[in-house]
Amino acid sequence: MTALTATSPPWRLANRLDETRHVRLAGEWATQFQVIFDYSLARELSGILGPDTIVATCHPNRTLAEFHFPADASGRTFPIRPKDEDKQHQEIDRLVHAAVANGASIVVLPELCVTESLAARLQSWTCRTGGPRMLVAGSYHHDDEHDGSPRRRNTATAYLRGVPAPLTQDKHSPADRPVNEDIQPQGWPQLRVHVSDDGWHLVLAICRDLLNPHAVHALAESGANLLLVPAMSDTLVAFGGPVANLVGSGQAFVAVANNPADFSEPTDLTVHRPARALFGHPGFGQLTRLMQPANSAPGVGLLRVQTGQLQWLDSDADADRTRPSHGPSVRPPWADTLARLTGHDRPEPNCQPNPVTLNQAAVLVLLTDSPHGPSVLLTERASDLTNYPGQLVFPGGAAEPGDHGPAATALREAREETALDPGSVHVLGVLPAIALFESGFLLTPVIAWSAGPVFTGTVNIAEVSRITTIPLYQRKGTGQQRQDPTQEEETAVEREPSTMGAGTSAILDMLRGMLWGPMSAGTTGH
């Protein structure tokens, strides 16, 4: 299934993959849930997950202000629903389109992001050519009658290609704080396990249902190995333990799609940004990975099953970055200055007279033009990496045998980390190599310019949490000429160096010295 070594190998699993499972009807969990093994879709679900599968979580909302929270006199809240159903439908359609355009065959939406009618409209996606094979249309509040009395429910709905009737699952653990979710489960709560011909045990669960230890025990005993979970929670940290339990006991694959549930008080000025998704994968070192983008914009989380690679499609930022540049590609004067002052890129000789104990590496210093002069592209490294976590750095990395010089290394690494199209970049030259003794690299900065960088995909979120650009002007008090930034930009630049890598800062200082020295002498117009 994956190119990664399983963190919990088959011989260590609580539920052996090569054995016929016998459900042990013992313990308190057996009296709390009605476990149903559903074989009605065994053929249709066959092959639902494979090495090439991409699982997507779509997140259409920025804040809870986009939802309607009706509350009665006793504080009970029902039904929670999007305020503008048509706008929500358009946003979901846009995100699902982005997900399938990037190869997703399973798409999961968050809890309560749809109404019953909107969920039904989304079934058309599984009927389209090139649409997802399965779409979990989040969940919705609705009421019906049970034994002649009204009942309020929170129901998750999933659509499978070629199957007219949806798969449904009711939530059996209502939220009581900070919102009192007024649903009324009846009778034994059901855990329905959809079994495929090739051994997949698919389960739909809704938010807090996955936090019940007895439910997790029941899922582990029933061999659940594919869980798709709509959620609306102010944190996904608590979900890490149950998901790791299922991944570790049965090598399950899990996708939790979360709504931006920031329930903090209006007087709380702290920025709360709940994680948007949580994925469980047998190849992850910690069995689970959180996806927490740098902003609250709508977007799509992607998990590639074979490689375990995570990516985030920020719908707003990606739309700007992938927009083609129109008009002539005229190099600005400052780029010509850098081209004159940097050395030529040339391949390193295969044999050197003296042994070098540092490994060759290169970074791409990509500059673009802006109304305030040159701006430089930086990436923020993922917070869980061992080296330079959370720091702003240039895209780049170690040289590989097939690289013909530092520029090839820098462009290759930039493509792998940010999906930058090398064809949209013009290499200007290289700066002298910098020795990074702590990491063991001899780092060559490759200076490049682009009239409009083109990104053919999304960032590799396993390495990069976001891409940003900062202007290259000088700070006040340096004695060198600087552009006149707006107050907003100045604040951003004053804030960036606190998280910037030392090597990155040194390279930026070199560039500023090269550019603003000649500029003050009046040579930039040539």
KAJO-V246263 format. One record per backbone hydrogen bond with DSSP energy under -0.5 kcal/mol. NH is the residue of the N-H (numbers start at 1). CO is the residue of the C=O. E is the energy in kcal/mol with one decimal. If there is no record, write none. Layout:
nh & co & e
NH & CO & E
NH & CO & E
This chain:
nh & co & e
3 & 306 & -3.9
7 & 282 & -3.1
9 & 7 & -0.7
12 & 9 & -2.2
13 & 9 & -0.6
13 & 10 & -1.0
15 & 249 & -1.9
16 & 14 & -0.6
19 & 16 & -1.1
21 & 19 & -0.5
23 & 21 & -0.5
25 & 23 & -0.9
26 & 24 & -2.0
30 & 27 & -1.1
31 & 28 & -1.5
32 & 28 & -0.5
32 & 29 & -1.1
33 & 29 & -1.1
34 & 189 & -2.9
35 & 33 & -0.9
36 & 34 & -0.6
36 & 191 & -2.4
37 & 35 & -0.5
38 & 36 & -0.8
38 & 193 & -3.2
39 & 37 & -0.7
42 & 39 & -1.7
45 & 41 & -2.5
46 & 43 & -1.0
48 & 45 & -2.0
53 & 50 & -1.7
55 & 303 & -2.5
56 & 106 & -3.2
57 & 301 & -2.4
58 & 108 & -2.3
59 & 299 & -2.7
60 & 58 & -0.5
66 & 63 & -1.3
67 & 64 & -1.9
68 & 81 & -3.5
69 & 67 & -0.6
70 & 68 & -0.6
70 & 79 & -0.5
72 & 76 & -2.0
75 & 72 & -1.9
77 & 180 & -3.2
78 & 70 & -0.9
78 & 76 & -0.6
81 & 68 & -1.4
83 & 66 & -2.4
85 & 83 & -0.7
88 & 84 & -2.4
89 & 85 & -2.4
90 & 86 & -2.2
91 & 87 & -2.3
92 & 88 & -2.7
93 & 89 & -2.6
94 & 90 & -2.1
95 & 91 & -2.2
96 & 92 & -3.0
97 & 93 & -2.3
98 & 94 & -1.9
99 & 95 & -2.4
100 & 96 & -2.6
101 & 97 & -2.1
102 & 98 & -1.0
102 & 99 & -0.6
103 & 100 & -1.7
104 & 99 & -2.3
105 & 54 & -2.0
106 & 54 & -1.4
107 & 134 & -2.2
108 & 56 & -2.5
109 & 136 & -2.2
110 & 58 & -0.7
111 & 231 & -1.1
111 & 257 & -0.5
113 & 110 & -1.0
114 & 139 & -1.1
119 & 115 & -2.7
120 & 116 & -1.6
121 & 117 & -1.6
122 & 118 & -1.3
123 & 120 & -1.1
124 & 121 & -1.1
125 & 122 & -1.7
126 & 123 & -1.3
127 & 124 & -1.2
128 & 124 & -0.7
128 & 125 & -0.8
131 & 128 & -1.9
133 & 105 & -1.5
134 & 105 & -2.1
135 & 159 & -2.3
136 & 107 & -3.3
137 & 135 & -0.9
137 & 157 & -2.2
138 & 136 & -1.7
139 & 110 & -0.8
140 & 155 & -1.7
141 & 80 & -0.6
142 & 153 & -2.1
144 & 151 & -2.5
146 & 149 & -3.4
149 & 146 & -1.6
151 & 144 & -3.5
153 & 142 & -3.3
155 & 140 & -2.3
156 & 169 & -3.1
157 & 138 & -1.4
158 & 167 & -2.8
159 & 135 & -2.7
161 & 133 & -2.8
163 & 160 & -2.2
164 & 162 & -0.5
167 & 158 & -3.0
169 & 156 & -1.8
171 & 154 & -2.8
180 & 75 & -0.6
181 & 175 & -2.4
181 & 179 & -1.2
182 & 77 & -1.5
182 & 180 & -0.8
183 & 181 & -2.0
184 & 152 & -2.7
189 & 32 & -0.7
191 & 34 & -2.0
192 & 190 & -0.5
193 & 36 & -3.5
193 & 191 & -0.6
194 & 192 & -0.6
194 & 202 & -3.0
195 & 38 & -2.3
195 & 193 & -0.7
196 & 200 & -2.3
197 & 42 & -2.4
199 & 196 & -1.6
202 & 194 & -2.8
202 & 200 & -0.6
203 & 226 & -2.4
205 & 228 & -1.5
207 & 205 & -0.6
207 & 230 & -2.2
209 & 206 & -2.5
210 & 207 & -2.2
211 & 208 & -1.7
212 & 208 & -0.5
212 & 209 & -0.5
213 & 211 & -0.7
216 & 212 & -2.4
217 & 213 & -2.2
218 & 214 & -2.4
219 & 215 & -2.7
220 & 216 & -2.6
221 & 217 & -2.7
222 & 218 & -1.9
223 & 220 & -1.2
224 & 219 & -2.4
225 & 201 & -1.4
226 & 201 & -1.5
227 & 253 & -2.4
228 & 203 & -2.1
229 & 255 & -2.9
230 & 205 & -0.9
230 & 228 & -0.5
231 & 257 & -2.6
233 & 259 & -0.6
239 & 236 & -0.8
240 & 236 & -0.6
240 & 237 & -1.4
242 & 238 & -0.7
243 & 239 & -2.3
244 & 240 & -2.7
245 & 241 & -2.3
246 & 242 & -2.0
247 & 243 & -2.6
248 & 244 & -3.0
249 & 245 & -2.2
250 & 246 & -1.9
251 & 247 & -1.9
252 & 246 & -0.9
253 & 225 & -2.2
254 & 280 & -1.8
255 & 227 & -2.2
256 & 278 & -2.7
257 & 229 & -2.5
257 & 255 & -0.5
258 & 256 & -0.5
258 & 276 & -2.8
259 & 231 & -1.2
261 & 233 & -0.8
261 & 259 & -2.5
262 & 260 & -1.8
263 & 261 & -1.1
268 & 265 & -1.9
269 & 267 & -0.8
272 & 270 & -0.7
273 & 271 & -0.6
276 & 291 & -2.1
277 & 291 & -1.4
278 & 256 & -1.7
279 & 289 & -2.6
280 & 254 & -2.5
281 & 287 & -1.8
284 & 281 & -1.8
287 & 284 & -1.1
289 & 279 & -2.3
291 & 277 & -2.9
292 & 290 & -0.6
294 & 465 & -0.5
299 & 59 & -1.5
300 & 313 & -1.8
301 & 57 & -3.0
302 & 311 & -2.9
303 & 55 & -2.5
304 & 309 & -2.3
305 & 53 & -2.4
305 & 303 & -0.7
306 & 51 & -1.3
308 & 304 & -2.5
311 & 302 & -1.9
312 & 459 & -0.5
313 & 300 & -3.4
314 & 312 & -0.9
315 & 298 & -1.5
315 & 313 & -0.9
316 & 298 & -0.5
318 & 314 & -3.2
319 & 315 & -1.2
320 & 316 & -1.4
321 & 317 & -2.5
322 & 318 & -2.5
323 & 320 & -0.5
330 & 328 & -1.3
331 & 329 & -0.6
335 & 332 & -0.8
336 & 332 & -1.4
337 & 333 & -2.1
338 & 334 & -2.0
339 & 335 & -2.2
340 & 336 & -1.8
341 & 337 & -1.8
342 & 338 & -1.7
343 & 430 & -2.2
357 & 355 & -0.5
359 & 440 & -2.6
361 & 442 & -2.0
362 & 397 & -2.2
363 & 444 & -1.7
364 & 395 & -3.0
365 & 363 & -0.7
365 & 446 & -3.1
366 & 364 & -1.0
367 & 365 & -0.6
367 & 448 & -2.6
368 & 375 & -2.4
370 & 373 & -0.7
373 & 370 & -2.1
375 & 368 & -3.0
376 & 470 & -2.8
377 & 366 & -2.2
378 & 468 & -3.2
379 & 393 & -3.4
380 & 466 & -2.5
381 & 379 & -0.6
381 & 391 & -2.4
382 & 463 & -2.5
385 & 382 & -1.3
388 & 386 & -0.5
390 & 381 & -0.9
390 & 382 & -0.6
391 & 388 & -1.6
392 & 499 & -2.5
393 & 379 & -2.9
393 & 391 & -0.6
395 & 364 & -0.5
397 & 362 & -2.0
399 & 360 & -2.6
403 & 400 & -2.2
405 & 403 & -0.9
409 & 405 & -1.6
410 & 406 & -2.9
411 & 407 & -2.6
412 & 408 & -2.3
413 & 409 & -2.6
414 & 410 & -2.3
415 & 411 & -2.1
416 & 412 & -2.3
417 & 413 & -2.4
418 & 414 & -2.7
419 & 415 & -1.7
420 & 414 & -1.0
421 & 454 & -3.3
422 & 420 & -0.7
424 & 421 & -2.1
425 & 422 & -1.7
426 & 449 & -2.8
427 & 425 & -0.5
428 & 447 & -2.9
429 & 447 & -1.7
430 & 343 & -2.2
431 & 445 & -2.4
434 & 443 & -3.5
436 & 434 & -0.6
436 & 441 & -3.3
437 & 435 & -0.8
440 & 436 & -1.5
441 & 436 & -1.8
442 & 359 & -3.1
443 & 434 & -3.3
443 & 441 & -0.7
444 & 361 & -2.2
445 & 443 & -0.6
446 & 363 & -2.9
447 & 429 & -2.5
447 & 445 & -0.6
448 & 365 & -2.5
449 & 426 & -2.8
450 & 367 & -1.8
455 & 321 & -0.5
456 & 419 & -2.5
456 & 454 & -0.6
460 & 417 & -2.6
461 & 310 & -1.4
461 & 459 & -1.2
462 & 310 & -0.8
463 & 460 & -2.3
464 & 460 & -3.0
465 & 380 & -3.3
466 & 380 & -0.9
468 & 378 & -2.8
470 & 376 & -2.1
472 & 374 & -2.5
478 & 475 & -1.1
485 & 483 & -1.0
490 & 486 & -2.4
491 & 487 & -2.1
492 & 488 & -1.8
493 & 489 & -2.6
494 & 490 & -2.6
495 & 491 & -1.4
496 & 492 & -2.0
497 & 493 & -1.1
498 & 495 & -1.1
499 & 496 & -2.2
500 & 497 & -1.1
501 & 392 & -2.1
505 & 501 & -2.4
506 & 502 & -2.2
507 & 503 & -2.1
508 & 504 & -2.4
509 & 505 & -2.3
510 & 506 & -2.0
511 & 507 & -2.3
512 & 508 & -2.5
513 & 509 & -2.4
514 & 510 & -2.3
515 & 511 & -2.5
516 & 512 & -2.8
517 & 513 & -1.2
518 & 514 & -0.9
519 & 515 & -2.1
520 & 516 & -1.8
521 & 517 & -0.9
522 & 519 & -1.5
523 & 518 & -2.1
526 & 523 & -1.4
